[in-house]
Amino acid sequence: MTNPAKRPVTAVIVVAAGSGERLGYGMPKAKVPLGGETILTHALRGVAAADVARQICVAVPKGDTQLRALCAAFAAELGDSSTQITVVDGGSTRSDSVRSALAALLDGTEAVLVHDAARALTPERVFHRVADALAAGAKAVIPAIPVVDTVKTVIETHGDDAAVAPELVTGTAPREALRAVQTPQGFEVATLRRAHDAALLFDDAQSAAVTDDAMLVELLGVPVHAVRGASQSLKITTPLDLIIAEGLLEGPLGIRWVEG
């Protein structure tokens, strides 16, 4: 691990403005209970434990006073920590939320890690791998894990084929070259700001095609490097994901027993 003193001045953006509709709790995902606490609380604890940032900037649903109060309570829990907690209103899209947080970063911030609160169990070592790669000179870094399933490309079927099945396989992707991408994704601040500024000019179709911040940076032609992620850094999106996350928390050795 890189000497923390040699890392650039870093902030972590925690994106916690999602509606959580697919979880079925009728509340923003960040408020959903996990192991007796909220998903956001677990995410914030993981970020703080990694100790890579002087600022944690949390994007919450606009007008959500409960999540703002939760962040204030977490800041109080940190006590005299040198890490500053900032809360901003998220937007209608993930990109809007990240842009809002980027505007609130402290002066002098050189690197930023963008982390989904839904990946609440991400271990500290993943944050360190991303931060170390940025310290070594990368402008964009993602944590990723190998894809274990066979992945097919398909198209929607028409005519007679539609009566047989809704989709037709057109090919099989080479699994050894595929990775499932996680967060936190790390960036040089100036590069990520430039990528988001460029995205403001996208039409609706282009905006809809963008699924993460790394893709925005790729579109600038900036190399994106990958480091090893962790299997327990799953994204809690569906009720099954929440059950798996609960199981990881209740394991005999806690979440750190999982390889990765």
Number of C-alpha atoms within 10 A of each C-alpha: 9 13 8 15 8 10 19 21 19 25 26 28 31 28 26 27 27 22 17 20 13 12 18 14 14 12 13 19 24 26 20 18 16 18 14 8 11 17 24 28 21 20 24 23 15 19 26 19 12 16 14 25 25 18 21 26 25 30 29 27 21 14 11 13 11 11 23 20 12 15 21 15 13 16 18 12 10 15 10 9 11 11 17 15 19 19 20 22 19 25 18 12 12 19 21 16 25 28 17 20 25 21 10 15 20 16 7 10 17 17 24 29 28 24 25 26 30 26 24 26 26 29 23 17 15 24 26 18 22 28 28 23 22 24 20 13 11 19 21 27 25 25 23 22 18 15 14 11 7 11 13 13 11 13 11 11 15 13 7 8 12 12 9 11 11 12 14 16 11 10 11 11 12 10 14 10 8 15 16 11 19 23 27 29 28 33 28 21 21 13 17 24 17 13 20 18 13 14 17 11 10 11 9 8 8 10 15 10 9 14 11 15 20 23 15 22 23 13 13 13 9 16 14 17 18 19 15 18 26 19 16 21 23 18 18 23 16 13 13 11 15 21 12 14 23 16 14 19 16 12 12 10 10 11 19 16 11 13 8 14
